[in-house]
Amino acid sequence: MKYFLQRIAFYLFTLWAAITLNFFIPRLVPGDPVQSLIAKFRGQLSTEAINSLYVLFGLDDDKGLWAQYIDYWQQLFRGDLGLSFTFFPSPVSQIISDALPWTVLLVGITTVISFLIGTGLGVFAGWRRGSWTDGLLPVTTFFSSVPYFWLGIIAIYLLTGPDSFFPSSGGFDSALVPAWDQYFIPSALQHSLLPALTILISSVSGWILSMRNMMVTVSSEDYITVAHAKGLSERRVAVSYAARNALLPNISGFALSLGFIVGGTLLVEIVFSYPGVGFILLQALGAKDYPLMQGIFLVITIAVLVANLLADLAYLLLDPRTRKEG
């Protein structure tokens, strides 16, 4: 219980630090986001309108950074993430809620599938080391080192075209309106196949390598020898003894991957013009959209912290040593 409370306190402190940095860092970047908004409207805003924008976004000269910081915390407690400069006058919460399902479905499903496939193959390759599976290691090493976006560019070049089944960009057919019907859902699935495939190929290789290496290390431990000496079946030793202990480091990596699902795979979404959080973040960075950047970073931070907390709970269940004091 003490360990759990310490972790909660650590995550709360980390959340405060992340929110504080999230507030100050965008404001230290040179440039004026209101001027970007003025340029968007091609100088058609009056002086009064411009001054109102500075007041609306909390950037007026009458308020210092500290006062803006206090106002920012008050907004967060009210659940108000502010208005976006890029998509003015849409609220940041609405923009994120519109983009989040695209990223979660694309990156979330591929992350879980790649972890399950990669971990399973890694267990087999590590337990059967020296067999034909070792011949696949150079291939997995190559793909694990290849960036997602590079695979995406190659996939677009090789698999897309006028008569291809795979669309080269977008999240759905431009002639459709987003809705849960028999027309939109197949189109969205079709547009997500190629981005998902590039993420899956690259990430599953990393899980295979890490799990295989841990299985090789664990297989030489004394308790594995004792399990064999007790006459336990090969499958039980591999799964209940070797794989269970080898899985622990991968749990942390999987938790981080789940946390970064919210952030999406930025470059993949850019390459495929996929309407997820990463693509929205790129637009926010280009327009110096403080509220939108802060909202996205806040959601990513919370997702990573929650994922790590779940990983700690998984450690408590999988490793009895973490449940012991001292």
Protein Blocks (a to p, Z undefined) as FASTA:
>chain_A
ZZmmmmmmmmmmmmmmmmmmmmmmmmmpgcjfklmmmmmnnopacfklmmmmmmmnopaf
kbcfklmmmmmmmmmmnopgbjafklocbdfklmmmmmmmmmmmmmmmmmmmmmmmmmmm
mmmmmmmgoiaklmmmmmmmmmmmpcfklmmmmmmmmmgcfklmbdfedjbdfkbccddd
fklmmmmmmmmmmmmmmmmmmmmmmmmmmmmmmmmmmmmpmklmmmmmnopafklmmmmm
mmmmmmmmmmmmmmmmmmmmmnopfklmmmnopabfklmmmmmmmnopaklmmmmmmmmm
mmmmmmmmmmmmmmmmmmmklmpgZZ
